[in-house]
């Protein structure tokens, strides 16, 4: 593994392609917020819809006993995997700017890769990306894989294998704690309306706080869109 230059990004594709990718990523992020706001009602009545909106670990555990094997793995795997290649592309196209977004949005990334992410240029330090791609196959890891120039085939193999392993693990834990999870789901269903109300307030407050601070997923994606538009305007 050789040293890389994070500023040496791939040639930018046409503007419309970048806007399509950014727009699709925004849709996935917004879907996650919708799932987070309405999870209590969806868990009670439409668990598969909840999984399609937001396949995070707690929803994987809460829905596993309400869904058959095919629905759980089909929707859960597809929804979990769908955004990751898009984030990988953003990392390839925007390089250090994409890394700056990750470091600003996810404090854990800053603890791993330093204040400016320059340790990713070191081949020895960059090796940590590979186990992360397997054990934590999520948005920001996928973006770092692209920015770090991890070969796409290796990224896909690690991403799919890690995601499938996560679903299997959640399914297994769900079978072990079946009665406890069903009790939790029953309690949530009983108080779904007040829980939903509180969840909506918390999600909206979190989004408002992101914009107030000028950081977070939606803010960063908006900036990438603005930069793409400004670059295109300058070229014109």
N, C-alpha and C positions, 0 to 999 in steps of 0.2 A: 504494500500500500504506500503510495507516494504522497508527498506534500502537495496540497492544493492551494489555490488562491480563491478565496471566497468572492472576490470581486470579478472573477473571470466567469461570467454567466453565459448561458447558452443564448444564441441569437433569438431575439424576441419574435414570436410568431405574429401573424396579422392581429390588428387591434381587436377585431370581432371575436377571435378565438380566445384572447385573454379575458375579454368582457364576459364571454359565455362561461368560462371556468370560474371567474370570480363570482358571477351571478349564481351559478350552481352551488358554490361553496356557501354563499350567503343563505340560499334556500335551506341547505342542510343545517346551518347554524340556527336559523330562525325556527326550523322544525324542532330542534332540540329545546329551544326556549318554550315553544308551545307545549311540548311534552312535559317539561318541567312545571308549567303552570297548571296543566289539567290532568296530571298523572293520577290523582286520587279518583276522579270520575272515570277515567279510561281504564284504570286497573279493575274497577268494579264492573264495568259494562263492556269494554272493548280492549282487552289486554293486548291483542295483536296490533291494534292501531298504536297503542302506547309504545310497543317495541319498534314499530316502523318509524315513529317520530324520534325516539330517543333510546338507543340500545345500551345505555350505561349499565354498569354492574348491578346497581340496586334494582333497576327495572328488569334486568335479566333474571335476577333471583326471584323477584316478586311475581313475575308472569310465568315462570317455567312450569309450575304445576297446573296452570290453567290452559296450557297449549299442548297440542300433540307434537310429536317429534319433528314431523315435516314442517309444520308451521313455525315452530320455534327456531329450528336451524335454518330454514329457508329464508324467512324474513329477517331473523336476527343476524345471520351471516351476511346477507346481501346489504342490509342497511348499515352494518358496521363497516363493511369494506368499501362501499360506494364513494364516500368522500376522500378516502386516503390517496388514491392516485391523483386526484385533483390538487390536494395539498402538496403532494410530491412535485407536481408540475409547477406550482407557485414557487417552491423552493428552487427548482431548476432555473426558472425565468428571472427571479428577483434576487437570488443569492443573499448577500449580506443584509439587504433591506428586509427580506423575509425572516432572516434570523433575528434581526432587531425586534421584529414584531413578537416572535416567540419569547425572547428574553424579557420583553416588556410585559407580556401577557401572562406568562407562566413562570413564577419565581423559582420553581424547582429546576427549570432549565438553566437559569442563571447560576444556581448552585453547582450544577454539573459541568457547565461549559464556560463559566467565567462571565464577567460583566459585559464583554463585547463579543463573546462567542469565538474569539480567535483561536482558542484551543482546538477547534474543529479542523484547523489547517494542519495540525500535527497528526501524522498518521498513527502514532501510538495512542493518542487520546481519542482519535476518531473511531477507533475500534469499538468503543462502547455503544456506538450507534447500532451495531448489529444485534446484540442482545436486547437493546431497547426496542428495536423493530419487532422482535418476537414477543417479549414479555409485556410491552406496553404499546400495542399497535393502535395509536390514536392520531389525532390531527397534527399536533405539533411535532411528534416524532416523525410522521410521514413528511412534513415540510422540511425538517432537518435532514432527512435522508436525501431529499432532492437537492438541497443546498450544498450538502457534503459530497455530492456526485457519487453516491452509492449506486452501482449499476441497477437499472430498473428491474431486471429479472430477479436479482438477489432480493431486492426490496419486496417484490410481489410474493416470492416464495415465503419469506419471513413474515410478511404481513398476513397472508392467508393462513399459514400454519399457526401463527400466534393467536389470530382471531378465533379460529376453529377450536383451539385448545382452551381459550377463555370460555367459549360457550359450553364446551364439554364439562369444564370444571364447574361452571354455574349450574348446569343441569344436574351434576352429581351432588353438589352441595344442596340443591333444592330437593333431591330425593331423600337425602339424609335428614333434613330439617323440614320435611313436608308438613307436618302438623303445625309447627311453629310459624312457618310462612303463611299457611292458610289462616291461622288465627290473626296474624297481622293484616292480611288482605281483608278478612272479615271485619276487623275493627276499622280499617280505612274505609271500607264500603259503608259502614254504619254512619261514619262522620265525614262522608266524602264532600259534601257541600262546604262546610266550614274549612276543611283542609284545603279544598280547591281555592277558596277565597284567600286564605293566607298565602298559598303558593303563588297565586297571581300577583299579589302585592309584592312578595319577595322577588319574583322574577322581574317585574317592572322596576322595582327599586334597584336591582342589580344592573339592569340595562341603563337606567338613568345615571347611576354612579359611574359606569364605564364612560359615558359621554362627558360627564362632569370632570372626570380625571383625564380624559383624552386617551384612554387605553382600553384594551379589550378586543375581542374578536371582531365585533361589528365595526368598531372605530378603525382598526387596522385594515380590514378589508375595504372600507370606504376610502382610506388613504391610498391603497394600492390601485383602486379604481380611478381616483383622481390623478395619480401619477401616470397611469396608463393613458388617460385622456390628454393630459398635458404633453406627454411625449409625442402622442399622435398629432396634436395641434402644432407642436414645434416642427415636426417633420413636414407638415403641410405648409 
